[in-house]
């Protein structure tokens, strides 16, 4: 099961880089660049679609991250990791006492962030499953680290969007991924209602990797949900 993360960061370049890193790890990531956006996403959580973790920048254009921490602690038991450029010990102590699970000072390494996320989830009894980065099954070989795809030894050429969609399915191999998750992670949150995109591009992928696209062996349809990449060998 993918971990659902709400990333609240007003620096759009940093936010994009962090989102890409977290998606690569197999997580489902929603982003907010302001207090009001984050507040709306928190309020619109639905049963079965709650956030498992919050990454919270303090310096937001329309409010302070401390305000969101107070809201999150009232609405959720999910861990909150503060990511801030403020190194003062007083700020750390105040935020941790107010309910933050961890405090990470910018700049930080990707490895440290991922480790802090694993620790925070483990402390709350929620274990993040590692993403699948190397996939092999019945002649299909996918290496997401090297960005290599081959079928029975022959390279498979994909468009950038086809590749990102296939990579997202591979990272959660064996698990159903909803249309909305795929749209958010591959196209962006503004495309959540465009389910025709997933159907179109899955069809294109099947045409390139399936022996019989009408009777798929690798990318299975989960009726009413989305798609599932069959587990690798």
Secondary structure, DSSP 8 states (H G I E B T S, - for coil): ---EEEEE-S-HHHHHHHHHHHHHTT-EEEEESSHHHHHHHHHT-BTTB--SEEEEESEETTEEHHHHHHHHHHH--SEEEEEES---HHHHHHHHHTT-SEEEESS--HHHHHHHHHHHHHHTT--------EEEETTEEEETTTTEEEETTEE----HHHHHHHHHHHHTTTSEEEHHHHIIIII-GGGTT-HHHHHHHHHHHHHHH-SSGGG-SSEEEETTTEEEE----
